[in-house]
Amino acid sequence: MSQIQVLKHSSIRIETKEGILYVDPYQIEKESHDADYIFITHSHYDHFSKEDIEKIKKEGTKIVTVQSSRQEAEQLVRRRKRNGCRTK
């Protein structure tokens, strides 16, 4: 059974037995570093918030985004790798 939480604005957290998925994380209150997948619908600041992605990403998190946010998402992944985390 899935648990769905509407966080703020358009931000959603979905927890399933397969993993934890965030859509457009924005104004995340606590650092959880629990995201298995992060989906970004478009590049506006309230949908693609680097600050909030940093709060929820962990080693192995997959970020799925639109072309307009691709370069910034890749930078987030590279930053994770430089900080001692490996990416697949």
C-alpha positions in Angstrom: 0.0 0.0 0.0 1.3 3.5 -0.9 1.3 6.5 1.4 0.9 9.8 -0.4 1.6 13.1 1.2 0.9 16.5 -0.3 3.6 18.7 1.2 3.6 22.3 0.0 2.6 24.0 -3.3 2.9 21.2 -5.8 5.3 19.1 -3.8 4.3 15.5 -3.2 6.0 12.6 -1.4 5.0 9.0 -2.2 6.1 6.1 -0.1 5.7 2.6 -1.5 7.3 -0.8 -0.7 9.6 -0.1 -3.7 10.9 3.2 -2.4 10.3 6.8 -1.8 9.4 9.2 -4.6 9.2 13.0 -4.5 7.6 15.2 -7.2 8.7 18.9 -7.3 10.2 19.0 -3.8 9.7 22.6 -2.5 9.9 24.1 1.0 10.9 20.8 2.5 11.1 21.4 6.3 13.4 18.6 7.4 16.5 17.0 6.0 15.5 13.4 5.4 17.9 12.2 2.7 15.4 9.4 1.9 14.5 10.0 -1.8 15.0 7.1 -4.1 13.5 9.1 -7.0 12.9 12.8 -7.6 10.7 13.9 -10.4 10.9 17.5 -11.6 8.0 18.7 -13.9 9.6 21.9 -15.0 12.4 24.3 -14.2 10.6 27.1 -12.2 12.2 27.7 -8.8 9.1 26.3 -7.0 9.4 23.0 -8.8 13.1 22.6 -9.3 14.6 23.8 -5.9 18.2 22.8 -5.6 18.1 23.6 -1.9 15.2 21.2 -1.3 16.7 18.5 -3.5 19.8 18.7 -1.3 17.6 18.0 1.8 16.1 14.8 0.4 18.6 13.2 -1.9 20.9 10.4 -0.8 23.4 8.1 -2.4 21.8 6.4 -5.4 18.9 8.9 -5.8 17.7 9.1 -9.4 16.6 12.5 -10.6 14.1 12.6 -13.5 13.6 16.0 -15.1 12.7 17.9 -18.2 15.4 19.0 -20.7 15.5 22.6 -19.4 16.6 21.4 -15.9 18.9 18.6 -17.1 22.2 20.5 -16.7 21.4 21.7 -13.2 20.3 18.2 -12.2 23.5 16.7 -13.5 25.4 19.3 -11.3 23.5 18.1 -8.2 24.5 14.5 -9.0 28.2 15.5 -9.6 28.2 17.4 -6.3 27.0 14.3 -4.6 29.8 12.3 -6.2 32.5 14.9 -5.1 31.2 14.7 -1.6 32.1 11.0 -1.3 28.9 9.5 -2.7 28.9 7.3 -5.7 26.4 7.5 -8.5 25.2 4.7 -10.7 
